[in-house]
Amino acid sequence: MPNRHLADDSVLFELAARVGEALKAQGLMLATAESCTGGWIAQALTAVPGSSNWFERGFVTYTYISKREMLGVSQETLGAHGAVSEQTVCEMVVGALAKSHAQVAVSVSGTAGPAGGTPEKPVGTVCFAWSIKNGEPKSALKCFNGDREAVRRQAVHFALEGVLRLLPTAAASK
C-alpha cells in the first residue's frame, strides 16, 4: 500500500520543481495557507532541493481560531460562509501575504472526508485562492472524487498548477 501513489509522488515533485523554477527565475518567494491539505503543499515544495530560495513559509490553519489568529480571517466571514468557501480562502491568501515576506501565496480549505460533507458542500469540495502581494486574489472551487488521500492529493496538484498560472501576473507587477 505505501507505494500505491509512487507515480503520483513523482508528478507532484516535478510540478513543485516547476513552481520553484518559475519563482526563482522571477526572484519571488511563495507562502502557503493550508487547511484540508494539512501542510502537504508546503511538504511538496520543500521536497525540492534549494526550495529555501523561493519558499518563504507555510501556515497550517486547520481550525477557525487558527485561521483568525494566524491569517486574520474575520469571524464574520467564517460565520457567514464557513471555512470551505471562496470568501474564506481569499482572506487566508491575503493574510498569508500580510504575515510573511512572500510576494506570492496560495491558500486551500475543503472537506476531504470521509465525513463532514453537506448537500451544499459535499465531501471532495475544496476552495482555493492565489494572490500576489497587493493584488486581487483569484479563487476557485473544485469538487474532487475519491477517498480522503485522493481528494487531498488532487487539491495539492490543483493548488500548485494555480501558482504556475498566476506567475506571469506576478512578474508583470513586480
C-alpha positions in Angstrom: 0.0 0.0 0.0 2.8 2.6 0.7 3.9 2.5 -3.0 0.3 2.9 -4.3 0.9 6.5 -5.2 4.6 6.4 -6.1 3.8 7.7 -9.7 1.7 10.5 -8.3 4.5 11.5 -5.9 6.9 12.0 -8.8 4.2 14.0 -10.6 3.8 16.3 -7.6 7.6 16.5 -7.2 8.0 17.6 -10.8 5.2 20.1 -10.5 6.7 21.5 -7.3 10.1 21.8 -9.0 8.5 23.7 -11.9 6.8 26.1 -9.5 10.2 26.6 -7.8 12.0 27.2 -11.1 9.4 29.8 -12.1 9.5 31.6 -8.7 13.3 31.6 -8.7 13.5 32.9 -12.2 11.3 35.9 -11.2 13.0 36.4 -7.8 9.8 35.7 -5.9 9.0 33.9 -2.7 5.9 31.8 -2.0 3.8 31.3 1.1 1.1 28.7 1.6 -2.0 28.8 3.8 -3.5 25.4 4.2 -6.4 23.7 5.9 -7.6 20.4 4.5 -4.2 19.7 2.9 -2.5 19.9 6.3 0.8 21.2 5.0 1.1 18.9 2.0 1.6 21.8 -0.4 4.5 23.0 1.7 5.8 19.5 2.0 5.7 19.0 -1.8 7.5 22.3 -2.3 10.2 21.7 0.3 11.0 18.3 -1.1 12.6 20.2 -3.9 16.3 20.8 -3.2 17.0 24.6 -3.0 13.5 25.4 -2.1 14.7 27.9 0.6 15.5 30.2 -2.4 11.8 30.6 -3.3 9.6 29.1 -0.5 9.2 31.6 2.4 6.8 29.8 4.8 3.6 27.8 5.3 0.7 28.3 7.6 -1.4 25.2 8.6 -4.6 26.6 9.9 -7.0 23.7 10.4 -9.4 25.4 12.8 -11.5 28.6 12.7 -9.4 30.0 15.6 -6.1 29.4 13.8 -7.5 30.9 10.6 -8.4 34.0 12.6 -5.3 34.2 14.8 -2.6 33.3 12.2 -4.1 34.7 9.0 -6.6 37.4 10.1 -9.7 35.7 8.6 -12.7 37.5 10.0 -15.2 35.8 12.3 -17.9 37.4 10.2 -16.6 35.6 7.0 -16.3 32.3 8.8 -19.8 32.7 10.4 -21.5 33.6 7.2 -19.6 31.4 4.7 -17.8 28.7 6.7 -14.2 27.6 6.3 -14.9 25.9 3.0 -15.7 29.0 0.9 -14.0 31.2 -1.6 -14.5 34.1 0.7 -12.5 32.4 3.4 -9.7 31.2 1.2 -9.4 34.8 -0.2 -8.9 36.1 3.3 -6.5 33.3 4.0 -4.3 34.2 1.0 -4.3 37.9 1.8 -3.4 37.0 5.4 -0.5 34.8 4.3 0.9 37.6 2.2 0.5 40.1 5.1 2.1 37.8 7.7 5.0 36.7 5.6 7.8 38.1 3.4 6.4 36.3 0.3 5.2 38.1 -2.8 3.0 35.2 -3.9 0.7 33.0 -1.9 -1.8 30.1 -2.3 -4.5 29.0 0.1 -6.7 26.0 0.4 -9.7 24.8 2.5 -12.0 22.0 1.9 -13.8 18.8 3.0 -11.6 15.8 2.3 -13.9 13.3 4.0 -14.9 10.7 4.7 -17.3 12.8 6.9 -18.1 16.4 7.1 -19.8 17.0 3.8 -23.2 18.7 3.4 -25.6 18.8 0.5 -24.3 22.3 -0.4 -20.6 21.3 0.2 -20.2 17.6 -0.3 -17.1 15.6 0.5 -14.5 16.5 -2.1 -15.4 20.2 -2.1 -12.2 22.3 -2.0 -11.8 26.1 -2.3 -8.5 27.7 -3.5 -7.1 31.2 -3.7 -3.9 32.6 -5.2 -2.6 36.1 -5.0 0.4 38.3 -5.5 1.3 41.0 -2.9 -1.1 44.0 -3.2 -3.1 42.1 -5.9 -6.7 40.9 -6.0 -7.0 37.2 -5.0 -8.1 34.8 -7.7 -10.3 31.9 -6.3 -11.7 28.6 -7.5 -14.0 25.9 -6.2 -13.5 22.3 -7.2 -15.2 19.1 -6.3 -12.8 16.1 -6.4 -13.7 12.4 -6.3 -12.0 9.7 -4.3 -11.1 8.9 -0.8 -9.5 11.4 1.7 -6.0 10.9 0.3 -7.1 11.3 -3.3 -9.0 14.5 -2.6 -6.1 16.0 -0.7 -3.6 14.9 -3.4 -5.7 16.4 -6.2 -6.0 19.6 -4.1 -2.2 19.9 -3.8 -1.8 19.4 -7.6 -4.5 21.9 -8.4 -3.0 24.5 -6.0 0.4 24.2 -7.5 -0.9 24.4 -11.0 -2.7 27.6 -9.9 0.6 29.1 -8.7 2.1 28.5 -12.2 -0.9 30.2 -13.8 -0.5 33.2 -11.5 3.2 33.7 -12.0 3.1 35.7 -15.3 0.8 38.2 -13.4 3.3 38.3 -10.6 6.2 39.0 -13.0 4.3 41.9 -14.6 3.5 43.6 -11.3 6.9 43.1 -9.6 
